[in-house]
Amino acid sequence: MERIPVRTSPPYAVEIGPGLRRQCGEILNSLLPGRRIAVIADTHTGPLYLGAVRESLEDAGFSVCAYTFPAGEGSKNFTTLSDILEFLARQRLTRTDSVLALGGGVTGDMAGFAAAVYLRGIRYVQMPTTLLAAVDSSVGGKTAIDLQAGKNLAGAFLQPAAVLCDTECLSTLPPEVFADGAAEAIKTGVLSDEGLFALFEDGALHTAPEQVIARCAAYKAGVVERDEREQGERKLLNLGHTVGHAIEKCSGYTMPHGHAVAAGLAVIARASEALGWTAGPLADRIVRCLAANRLPIRTEYSPEALAEAALSDKKRAGDAITIAVPVEIGRCTLKTIPVEELLPLIRAGWQVRE
């Protein structure tokens, strides 16, 4: 089992290994002071994993209640949040009790945000069951829901008490859901170093997922430790997300997050190279890696539609917007541009060179 420490306030660890859903009670026994846990799952993960998690927690002496909501990005809203909060209140959870998020990124966001605002904050645990949540969203304490105006516009920072990543759960993922997580992993490789990025070019996502998850978690942990509240360096983790979130919004949130980020990463890589921001040829390598992992490298939405959708992005500040751009593998930078330059930027990366 891999263990990645995250030295935030408070500190916690990311545990990575097979079968952790059957060991979670033993692991959490010394980490959580209360004896009651509310497990939040969706209609995909609940039937698959809730039984084993409940059994492990109860064997360790916890009293368990569970709430399941409809799976999908469409549930990431105030209605679902309200339903979860009302459930926690009906169960009379106190400030010594905890919430456990069992599922992918949407579940982690919903359960984490609920934990952040219920009784002004109670402990929660992330148990990611998708590759996307394992390599990215479960680490760092960012929780959010979508508004009609855009993605992740309401949320809170709350670091989890622990992250338990059971790698056996990845075996149940459909290929397109696995690929969705590959996008965030590849993004981390572009940010991190040649060695990590090369793993995705060589197919290690499928042959050594535990190693990949551990390296992605370690990289993100370091960034979060240095910039917990996203005031500077942590904004780099949004590589591909400005255009990616715009694609999600244009699709009515029917396009999976990772697929949208992949297309957004391809756009910003081509744009950066076209504008002379990269240290040399780079876009084709990133695009080939995305395509090799069954991810999109283009979008059907026009540059005009994408630019308009991106204007509501939370990374906008007044008449400027900050965008993470790749310079070379292992080195990215932040560019703050006037909002009127966003459309030409997207146009520069929108067209795929044949």
N, C-alpha and C positions, 0 to 999 in steps of 0.2 A: 504494500500500500504506500502511495506517495502522500507526503504531508507538506503543504505549502503554508508557511506562516504569513499572516497579513497584519502588519504592525500599525494598525490604526488605533483610534480611541473610541471604544475599547478594542483590544486586539482579538483576533480569532484565527482559526486555521481552516484551510481547504483540505479535506481528506478525499483521496481519490483511490478507488480500488473496486474489485468485484465483490458483490454481495453485501454492500453497506446497508441496504434497506433492511436486511435481516440482523444487522448489528447496531442499528441506530439507537436503540434504547440504552444499550451498554455504553455507547460513546457519549450520549447526551446526559447520562445519569449524573455525572460530576460537573456538567457545564450549566445546567438549568436549575435554579433554586426551587421553583415551584413544581408541583406534582401533576399539573393539568396542562395538556397540550391540545390545541385545536389544529387539526390537519386540514389544509385547504388544497383541494385537487380539482382537476377538471374531468369532464366526461370521458377523456381518453386515458388519463393516468390513473384515475380512481379505480376502475375495474382491474387494471393490470397490477398495481403495486400497493394499494391502500391496505389490503389484508395483511400483507407481510409486515408493513410498517406498523400498523396497529398492534399486531401480535408482539413485535419486538419491544415496542414502547410499554405495552401492558406488562410484559414479562419483567421489565425493569422497574415496575412500580408506578408508572404514569397512568393517570386517568385520561382517556382519549375521547374526544368528540371530533366529528368530521363534517366538512361542508364541501359539496361538489357543485361546480357551475359549468355551463356549456362551454366546450372548448372553442378556442379561436380568438383572433384579434377583436372580433365584434363584441366580445364580452369585456373588453378592457375599458370600462367606462364607469361613470358615477353610479349607475343603477346596480351593477355588480358589486361595486365597493360598498354601497349602502346595504345591500343584502348581506354581505359578509360581516359588516359591523353590527347589524341587527342580530345576526347569529351569535357573534361573540358575546353580545350583551345578554341575549336569552340564556346562554350557557353560564353567565355570571363569571366570566373569566376576570381575574384580578391582575394587579400590576406585577405579581410574582409569577404569573402564568405565561405561557408561550404560544406562538403560532409556528407551524411548520408548513412551508411551501413545498408541495410535492408535484413537480411537473416542469414545464418548460418556462420560457421567458414571460409569457402572459401570467401564468400562475405565480411566478416569483414576484412580478410587479404588483399583482393584486393583493397577495398575502402580505408582502412587505409594506405596501402603502397602508393597508388596514392596520398592521401592527404599529406603524409609525403614528397613526392618529387615534387609535383606540386607547382611551384613558391617557391620552397625550404621550403614548409610547410604551409598548411592552416588547419583550424579547421575541426574536423570530429566528428560525433556522431555514436555510435554503437546502433543498434536496433536489438538484436538477436532474431531469430524466432525458433531456435532449442535449445534443452536442452543442447547440447554440448557447443554451443556458450554462452548460458546463464550462465552456471556454471563455464566456464573456459575462452574461447578465447576472449570474449568481454571485459574482465577486464585485465588491466595491460599494455596495450599499445604496445604489440609485434605484428608486422605485417611482413609478409614474403610471398615469392612465392617459388615454387619448381624449381630446376635446374635438368638437366638430371643426374647430379652426385648425387643428393639426395634431401631430403625434407627440405624446409624452409632455404635454403642456401643463399638467398638474401632477405634483408628486412631492416627494420628500427624500432626504438623505437619512438612512438608518442602516448602520452596519449590522449584519447578522451575527448571531452568537456562534454560528458554525456553518460551514458548507460541507455537505456530505454527498459526494459524487459517486454513485454506483455505476461503474462502467458496464455492468451486465445489462442495464436499461437500454444502452445504445443498440443492442441486438434486435430490439423490437421496432426500431424506427424504420418507416418506409424510406426508400432511397431519396425521395425529394426532401424529406424532413432532415435526413442526415446531411444532404448537400446544403441545406439552409444553414446549418451550423458551420459547415466548411467555409462559408463566406466570412464569418467573423474570425475564424482561425487564420485564414489567409490574410485578412486585414491586419491581424496581430503580427503575422510574419513580416509583412511589409514594414510595419513600425519597428519591429524588434531587431532582427539580424538575419544574415544570409543563411545561417545554419537552420533556423526554424523555417524560413520560407522554403528552403530546399526540400524539407520534409513533405510539403504539400505538392511540390513538383514531382516527387518520387512516390507518391501514393501512401505515405505513412499514416494518413488519417484513418485508413482502413486496416493497416497492419499493426500499428502501434498507437492506438488512440489514447492509452493511459499516459504515454510519454508526451504526446502532443498536448493533451489537456493540462498536464502539469507544467509544461513550459509556457503555455498561454496564460495560465493562472499566475505563475510566478512573475511574468512580465507585467500583467495588469496589477498585481499586488504592489509591485515596486512603484508604479505610477500613482496608484491610489494613496500609498503611504506618503508620497511627496506632495500630493495635491488632492486632498480628500474631498474638497468641495468644488472641484472643477473651476478653479480660478486661473489656471495657466496650462501646465503640461497635460493635465488630464483631457483637455479639449482635443488633443491629438487622437484620442481613442474614437473620435467622431469621424475619422477618415472614411470617406465614402457615404457618410450618413446624411449630409445636407441634400444631395441629389437623391439618395436612397429614400429618405423620409418623404421627399416630394413625390417620388414614384409611388410609394405606398398610398399617399393621400390621393393622387390622381386615379389610382386603381380602386378607390373606395375601401382600402385596406383588405382587398382580396389577394394581393400579391404578398407572399410570405416575406417577413422582415429580411432574412438573410439573402434571398434572391434579389430584393430591391437594393440592398447594400452592395451586392456584387455588381449589379448594373451601375450603381452610383460610383463605385470604386473604379470601374472601367472608364466611365465618363471623366472623372477627375484625373485619372492617370493620363488619358489621351490629351486632356486640356492642359495639364501641367507641362507635358512634353511640348505641345504645340506653342505654348507661351514662353518656352525657354526656362521654366522653373526647375526642371530636372537636371541632374548632373550629366546626363547623357541619355541614350536610348533606354527606355524603361517600360513604356506602356505595353508594348507587344508581349513582354515577358509576363507582366501581371495579367494581361488578358488571356494569354495561353494557359496560365495556371488556373484561372477561374473556369475557363471552358473545359479543361481537363477534369475538373471536379464537378461537372454537370451544372454549371451556374451560368446565368445569362450575362452577356457582355454588351448588350444594347437595350434600349427601351423604345416602345412604340409611342410614348408620349412626346409631344413636341417640346423643343427648348423653351418656347413661350409658356406652355402650360407648366413645365417644371419650375421655371423661374418664378412664376406667380405663386405656385404652391409653396416654394421655399421661402417666400417672404414672411410666412408665419412661423418659420423655424425658430426654436428657442435660442439658437446661437446668434440671432440678429440682435444688434444693439443700436437703436435709433436708426440712422440712415446708413449703417454699415453692417456687414456680416462677416464673421470669422470662419474660415474654411481650412480644414487640414488638407495639406497637399503632399504628395510623395516627392522626395528629391532623389533618393536612391534606396535600394533595399536596406532597411535598417536605419534610415534617416528620413524623417518627415518634418514639416514645419507648418506654422500657422500663418495664414495670409488674411489680413483684414482688408476688405475691399468695399467700396461704396456699393449700395444695392443696385445702382444702375449698371454696374459692371458684371453683375451676376449672369444676365442673359448672354452677353458675348462669351463669358467663360463657359457656360453650358454648351453653347453652340460650337465652341472650339473642340469639345470632347464628345459631342453627341454623334457625329458622323463616324461610322466604322470604316476604316481604311481596308480596302480589299487587297 
